[in-house]
């Protein structure tokens, strides 16, 4: 089944403790992206990747890192999480960078930073 | 500035009633337009999209949307709502060329009364 998977689905952590949220897609998609969803703000893009080893900042990249060493994986790294990073995170992928390609979203990761 | 406005944060309708969710955008040129649905605990799923041509587009689950250039609007409609339509709905825009970058609205949460 074609899908985008994220792990973990739920995470509670404390300020400053490094964490990684994994994202994997099995559709051989070139484009992958991370969003955060906050009440009243909708989805905002954190980082995106147009292909292996090609990443760029979205609208809200501060406090986050990403890497794209393999086509299927696009982990989101929080080196020193802070409470303002408490949010619902979504990974998404699409076949190419064309806006006509459908974005497929993962199920989300709800992160709480205490 | 580019933006997407969904003026209704919450909408409540009775099962079987018609539905219209509003979306207005501010963009330099006519963008590609999308509606996504997010069911509780799920990722976003594409309902429908508009690229060009016929301004009335049909989507999945019985939804349709109408693009009105003069009003910069892309409203989502359904003639008869089912209880399973209770979810959050997001309107989004993306450029027709250049960097692939979605801008999402803040979402409309739909409640359906039995």
Contacts between the chains, C-beta under 8 A, distances in Angstrom:
chain1	res1	chain2	res2	distance
A	4	B	43	7.3
A	31	B	100	6.3
A	35	B	104	7.9
A	40	B	9	7.7
A	40	B	106	5.8
A	41	B	106	6.2
A	42	B	4	7.7
A	42	B	90	6.5
A	42	B	104	4.3
A	42	B	105	5.5
A	42	B	106	4.2
A	42	B	107	5.6
A	43	B	44	7.7
A	43	B	90	6.9
A	43	B	92	8.0
A	43	B	102	7.7
A	43	B	104	4.2
A	44	B	104	7.6
A	45	B	101	6.9
A	45	B	102	7.0
A	48	B	100	7.7
A	48	B	101	7.9
A	50	B	100	7.9
A	58	B	101	7.7
A	90	B	43	6.0
A	90	B	44	6.9
A	92	B	44	7.8
A	94	B	100	7.5
A	97	B	99	7.4
A	97	B	100	4.2
A	98	B	100	6.6
A	99	B	31	8.0
A	99	B	32	4.9
A	99	B	94	3.9
A	99	B	95	6.0
A	99	B	96	6.6
A	99	B	100	5.4
A	99	B	102	8.0
A	100	B	32	6.8
A	100	B	51	6.1
A	102	B	46	5.4
A	102	B	49	7.7
A	103	B	44	7.8
A	103	B	46	7.2
A	103	B	102	7.1
A	105	B	36	7.9
A	105	B	43	3.5
A	105	B	44	4.3
A	105	B	45	7.3
A	106	B	43	5.3
A	107	B	41	7.3
A	107	B	42	6.1
A	107	B	43	4.9
A	108	B	41	7.7
A	108	B	42	7.6
A	108	B	43	5.7
